[in-house]
Amino acid sequence: MSRRQRVSNDFVEPDLPITPMLDMSFQLLSFFIMTFHPTPTEGQIAMTLPPAEQGGGASNPDITAEQPKKFVVRVASDDKGQIAAITFREEGSPDDGGENLGADLGVYMKKVKGVYETEKKRIDAAQGKGTKIPPPKLTLEIGDKLLQQYVIGLFDAAVQAGYTDVAPVPIDKGKR
């Protein structure tokens, strides 16, 4: 019986070019990274939870409770980025124009400090009677071209006066 010998062929390695595959994978990766737009977090509700020891159901907010006073400082800027005018008013007051403080940070500091001290006395008097009044809030409406050094100066003056809730926002309500 004759056996046939197999003719052995050399092993042929498949020719798969890896470079074009890597290029395509990086193109796909960059495409998905650049076109990905995550949805805003759903169900985000601003609320305060009761302390753990109270538990139980949710309580309704007390609508008769004293609300914090809110003050608005509008700072207009000139073309050079400097302060053109500062106005101070209480939010919701009938005088929408407010009190003109000029363009001086010193006058602004005195006004903010004086108003805070007046509010602090009112809060302390109410606490003596057993009523809790939250601290006042300050909103800084800042002109678009105002330089950062002035924004920081305004913010620092408010914090030095005693305000703990200071919110810098643009004057243009469309940009908020």
C-alpha positions as CSV (number, residue, x, y, z in Angstrom):
1,M,0.0,0.0,0.0
2,S,1.4,3.2,-1.0
3,R,1.1,6.1,1.1
4,R,0.8,9.4,-0.3
5,Q,2.9,12.1,1.2
6,R,1.3,15.3,1.7
7,V,3.0,18.2,0.2
8,S,3.3,20.7,2.9
9,N,2.7,24.2,2.0
10,D,4.3,27.0,4.0
11,F,1.9,28.6,6.4
12,V,0.5,31.7,4.8
13,E,-0.4,34.5,7.2
14,P,-3.5,36.5,6.3
15,D,-2.7,40.0,5.2
16,L,-5.0,42.3,7.3
17,P,-3.9,45.9,7.3
18,I,-4.3,47.2,10.8
19,T,-3.7,50.9,10.2
20,P,-6.9,51.6,8.3
21,M,-8.9,49.7,11.0
22,L,-7.3,51.9,13.7
23,D,-8.0,55.0,11.7
24,M,-11.6,54.0,11.4
25,S,-12.0,53.2,15.1
26,F,-10.5,56.6,16.1
27,Q,-12.8,58.4,13.6
28,L,-15.8,56.6,15.1
29,L,-14.7,57.3,18.6
30,S,-14.2,61.0,17.9
31,F,-17.5,61.2,16.1
32,F,-19.5,59.8,19.0
33,I,-17.6,61.9,21.5
34,M,-18.3,65.1,19.6
35,T,-21.9,64.4,18.9
36,F,-22.8,63.2,22.4
37,H,-25.2,65.5,24.2
38,P,-26.2,64.2,27.6
39,T,-29.7,65.0,28.7
40,P,-30.1,67.2,31.8
41,T,-30.5,65.4,35.0
42,E,-34.2,64.5,35.4
43,G,-36.1,64.8,38.6
44,Q,-33.8,67.4,40.1
45,I,-35.9,69.1,42.8
46,A,-34.6,71.7,45.1
47,M,-35.8,70.8,48.5
48,T,-34.7,70.4,52.1
49,L,-35.1,67.0,53.7
50,P,-36.2,66.7,57.4
51,P,-33.6,65.6,59.9
52,A,-33.2,61.8,60.1
53,E,-34.7,61.6,63.6
54,Q,-38.0,63.3,62.6
55,G,-38.9,61.0,59.7
56,G,-42.5,60.7,58.8
57,G,-44.3,62.4,55.9
58,A,-43.4,65.5,54.1
59,S,-44.4,68.7,55.8
60,N,-45.9,71.7,54.0
61,P,-43.8,74.9,53.9
62,D,-44.9,77.6,56.3
63,I,-46.2,80.4,54.1
64,T,-46.5,82.7,57.0
65,A,-42.8,82.4,57.8
66,E,-40.7,85.5,57.3
67,Q,-38.9,85.5,53.9
68,P,-35.3,86.9,53.6
69,K,-35.0,90.4,52.2
70,K,-33.4,90.5,48.8
71,F,-31.4,93.4,47.7
72,V,-30.2,94.1,44.1
73,V,-27.1,96.0,43.2
74,R,-26.9,97.0,39.5
75,V,-23.4,97.8,38.3
76,A,-23.2,99.3,34.8
77,S,-19.8,99.4,33.0
78,D,-18.3,101.7,30.5
79,D,-16.5,100.6,27.3
80,K,-13.2,100.4,29.1
81,G,-14.6,97.9,31.6
82,Q,-14.7,100.3,34.6
83,I,-17.7,101.0,36.8
84,A,-20.0,103.6,35.2
85,A,-22.7,103.6,37.9
86,I,-23.9,101.6,40.9
87,T,-27.6,101.5,42.0
88,F,-28.9,99.8,45.1
89,R,-32.5,98.8,45.6
90,E,-34.6,96.2,47.5
91,E,-36.2,93.6,45.3
92,G,-39.9,94.2,44.9
93,S,-39.7,97.8,46.0
94,P,-41.9,100.3,44.1
95,D,-38.8,102.3,43.2
96,D,-37.3,100.3,40.3
97,G,-34.5,102.8,39.7
98,G,-33.1,102.4,43.2
99,E,-30.6,104.6,45.0
100,N,-27.8,105.9,42.8
101,L,-24.4,105.3,44.5
102,G,-22.3,106.7,41.7
103,A,-19.2,104.8,40.6
104,D,-17.3,104.7,43.9
105,L,-16.7,101.3,45.6
106,G,-16.3,103.1,49.0
107,V,-19.9,104.4,48.9
108,Y,-21.1,101.0,47.8
109,M,-19.3,99.4,50.8
110,K,-20.8,101.8,53.3
111,K,-24.3,101.3,51.9
112,V,-24.1,97.5,51.8
113,K,-22.6,97.4,55.3
114,G,-25.3,99.8,56.7
115,V,-28.1,97.8,55.2
116,Y,-26.7,94.6,56.5
117,E,-26.3,96.0,60.0
118,T,-29.9,97.2,59.9
119,E,-31.1,93.8,58.8
120,K,-29.0,92.1,61.5
121,K,-30.6,94.2,64.2
122,R,-34.1,93.2,62.8
123,I,-33.1,89.5,62.8
124,D,-31.7,89.7,66.4
125,A,-34.9,91.4,67.6
126,A,-37.0,88.8,66.0
127,Q,-35.0,86.0,67.5
128,G,-35.5,87.6,70.9
129,K,-39.2,87.2,70.3
130,G,-38.8,83.6,69.1
131,T,-39.2,84.3,65.4
132,K,-36.6,83.1,62.9
133,I,-35.8,85.4,60.0
134,P,-33.3,84.2,57.4
135,P,-30.3,86.4,56.6
136,P,-30.7,88.9,53.7
137,K,-29.6,88.0,50.1
138,L,-27.7,90.2,47.7
139,T,-27.8,90.0,43.9
140,L,-25.1,91.7,41.9
141,E,-26.3,92.6,38.4
142,I,-23.1,93.1,36.6
143,G,-22.5,94.8,33.2
144,D,-21.1,92.7,30.4
145,K,-17.8,94.6,30.0
146,L,-17.0,95.1,33.7
147,L,-13.4,94.0,34.5
148,Q,-12.9,91.0,36.8
149,Q,-11.1,93.1,39.4
150,Y,-14.2,95.2,39.9
151,V,-16.4,92.2,40.1
152,I,-14.2,90.7,42.8
153,G,-14.1,94.0,44.7
154,L,-17.9,94.2,44.7
155,F,-18.2,90.6,45.8
156,D,-15.6,91.0,48.5
157,A,-17.2,94.1,49.9
158,A,-20.5,92.3,50.2
159,V,-18.9,89.4,52.0
160,Q,-17.0,91.7,54.3
161,A,-20.2,93.5,55.1
162,G,-21.6,90.1,56.4
163,Y,-23.7,88.8,53.5
164,T,-23.5,85.0,53.1
165,D,-25.7,84.7,50.0
166,V,-24.3,86.8,47.2
167,A,-25.2,86.0,43.6
168,P,-23.4,87.7,40.7
169,V,-25.6,87.7,37.5
170,P,-25.4,89.5,34.2
171,I,-27.6,92.6,33.8
172,D,-29.2,91.1,30.7
173,K,-31.8,88.7,31.9
174,G,-31.5,86.7,28.6
175,K,-28.0,85.7,29.6
176,R,-28.8,84.4,33.0
